Amino acid sequence: MEPVEFHPGPRATVISGDNGHGKTNLVEAVYYLLAFRSFRTTTAEDLWAWEMGGSKLLAQIEGKGLCRTMEAELGPERKSFKLDGKAVRRDSASLEPFGMVLFVPEDLLLPKAPPSARRRFIDLVIFGQNRSYYREASIYQKLIKSRNSVLKRGGDTTLLDSYDLQLSSAGALLVMRRRDVCKRLCPVFRDIFATIHEDLDATLSYRGHPSLEGVEGENDLAMAIEVGLKERRELDLRRGFTGYGPHGDDIDLGIKGHLAKEHGSQGQLRSLVLALKLAELSLLEQALGESPLLLLDDVASELDAQRRRRLFETIASLGGQTLITVTDPDFLPQLPSRTDFRMKEGRLI
């Protein structure tokens, strides 16, 4: 497989081509360089060129006036990331100036998706603004896994007491982070949705366990979560897993006071997701002080004319870069300083 060089324009860059020719691979490569993960797969072998036994990604990235070199190397026995030639972790604060928002067709299923998908959306919004959140969320997940292992072995009281204490502290931090971002996201999301549906009011709220309603402050939340874990320990022992904690929370999306997933039309649900992604973009822009990179992988074809117009009005107003993939470039409106490429059999022409 020949190396691919990509020099996007300063504003909107459109990559067109038939399905299966590599458009999404290009977007995935850009995403991977900044997020250190794929948005399509968790299987490492799917990420590199099979016939070459590995892949290497290299990019020049600019953010907050800084120009840096980002490098990722993938293979059967290696995975490394470097910033300006030095090893870097995905939770490094040095990566925070390089903001990015991804919008893919699967996002349009978010209102009716399982709660885990909505938690993941909120977690990615937080991660985009605070790289250390990846470490905080990972600590919680590792503790849950360890506690579940103890539960399946019949439960050691001393170990469970230790894990309950650690989980309550880690879980309280997650709840505080998620509540905060939902609080900041909601008014922006509501205003954007109102520009699409003037007669409808949209809401967004974080829904944790009822036992935590009204509990404020990280310390108080930690104590309440520890109590909840201990009260449900016998149930957890019978089931062999931890059923209580922020790993079971959800994000409620509403329209006119009703849950959107139960009462919203298909068009309204798509407007909700569009408003969510644009609100995410706005929050990240506020945090960075400049427009983040926006990646749109074949989303335009999934939206009707009204929602497509709202999306591209926003893109036209952005000062940063947007990468857009589409099968037919004429399907898109003319955008300021637009740059076009065509992808054919993995090559840019």
HELIX and SHEET records of a PDB file:
HELIX    1   1 LYS A   23  ALA A   35  1                                  13    
HELIX    2   2 ALA A   44  LEU A   47  5                                   4    
HELIX    3   3 TRP A   50  MET A   52  5                                   3    
HELIX    4   4 ALA A   93  LEU A   95  5                                   3    
HELIX    5   5 PRO A  105  LYS A  112  5                                   8    
HELIX    6   6 PRO A  115  GLN A  129  1                                  15    
HELIX    7   7 SER A  132  LYS A  152  1                                  21    
HELIX    8   8 THR A  157  ILE A  196  1                                  40    
HELIX    9   9 PRO A  210  LEU A  212  5                                   3    
HELIX   10  10 GLU A  218  GLU A  231  1                                  14    
HELIX   11  11 ARG A  233  ARG A  239  1                                   7    
HELIX   12  12 PRO A  246  GLY A  248  5                                   3    
HELIX   13  13 ALA A  260  HIS A  263  1                                   4    
HELIX   14  14 GLN A  266  LEU A  288  1                                  23    
HELIX   15  15 ALA A  300  GLU A  302  5                                   3    
HELIX   16  16 ALA A  305  SER A  317  1                                  13    
HELIX   17  17 PRO A  329  PHE A  331  5                                   3    
SHEET    1   A 6 MET A 100  PHE A 103  0                                        
SHEET    2   A 6 LEU A 293  ASP A 297  1                                        
SHEET    3   A 6 THR A 322  VAL A 326  1                                        
SHEET    4   A 6 ALA A  12  SER A  16  1                                        
SHEET    5   A 6 THR A 339  LYS A 344  1                                        
SHEET    6   A 6 ARG A 347  LEU A 348 -1                                        
SHEET    1   B 4 SER A  55  GLY A  63  0                                        
SHEET    2   B 4 LEU A  66  GLY A  75 -1                                        
SHEET    3   B 4 ARG A  78  LEU A  83 -1                                        
SHEET    4   B 4 LYS A  86  ALA A  87 -1                                        
SHEET    1   C 3 ALA A 202  ARG A 207  0                                        
SHEET    2   C 3 ASP A 250  ILE A 255 -1                                        
SHEET    3   C 3 HIS A 258  LEU A 259 -1                                        
END                                                                             
